[in-house]
Amino acid sequence: MKSSGMKHLVRAGAMAMALCICTGNAQTLSLDSLQKRYVAMKYGMFLHFNMGTFTVEEWATPGQNPNTFNPTSLNCGQWADAAVAGG
């Protein structure tokens, strides 16, 4: 990814994160301000949950039966708790 593309990706992530966690009105903050808040958190988390999770593949093979993606005991709250515990 080109550096300008990465910069926009980081800014978009910063805005999304700030919308979720900031105490002020994120819509009135500049992208630079949102990015600075995001970087100041010094913590990041990426969850990738898809068909490959159920087929033990890094990249899911196209054309698989969609019924294979069948989370029966998924607890996304546990993921959120882990993020909070991590600071």
HELIX and SHEET records of a PDB file:
HELIX    1   1 SER A    3  ILE A   21  1                                  19    
HELIX    2   2 ALA A   26  THR A   28  5                                   3    
HELIX    3   3 LEU A   31  ALA A   40  1                                  10    
HELIX    4   4 MET A   51  THR A   55  1                                   5    
HELIX    5   5 PRO A   66  THR A   68  5                                   3    
HELIX    6   6 CYS A   76  ALA A   85  1                                  10    
END                                                                             
